[in-house]
């Protein structure tokens, strides 16, 4: 099984989903994937934001 996370920088449909909320969602998904030894990949709408968001990029989730 290979899990694919679709990652957004912005969610225009609901202002409650800030960049921080979206980022923390991915962080929690990665933690669970590591906990249960699940492999995965990410799809994202823009590469540039991840360079500035955090040093712990969710690219390493396998």
N, C-alpha and C positions, 0 to 999 in steps of 0.2 A: 504494500500500500504506500502511496506517495501523496501526501497532503499538500494542496496548493492554497496558499493564503493570498487573497487579492487585497492589496494594501492601498488605501487612499490617503492622500495628504489632506484633502478637504472633503467635507460632506455638505453640499449646498442645500440639501433637502431639510436639514434640521440643525439649527444653530447650537443645539446642546452638544453636538458632537464636535468638540474642538480638536485642534491638532494634538493636544496632550491626551485627550480621551482616546483618540484613534491610535496614538503611539502606545499608550498603556495597554490597550486591547491586544496589540501585536505582541508586546512583551509577555503578557499572560499566556497567549497562545503558544509562544515559543517555550515558556516554562513547562507547560503541560506536555508539549511534544517531547521535550527532553526527559521529563519524568516517566513517560510511558514508552520511551525509545521509539518514537515515530519519526520517520524521515519526511521532509517536506521542502518545498520551494516557495519562493514568493513571486508574485506578479504585482507590479506597482505602476502607478500612473506617471510617475516622474522620478528619475534617479537622483537628481540634485538635492532634494530635501533631505534624503537620508544621510548625505554627507555632513550636513550641519545639525541634524537632530541629536544624534548621540553616537558615541564611540562603539556602543554595543549593538551594532547593526544586526537586525534579524536575518541577515543573509546566511548566518551560520546556524542552521537549525537541524542539521542531520547528525 
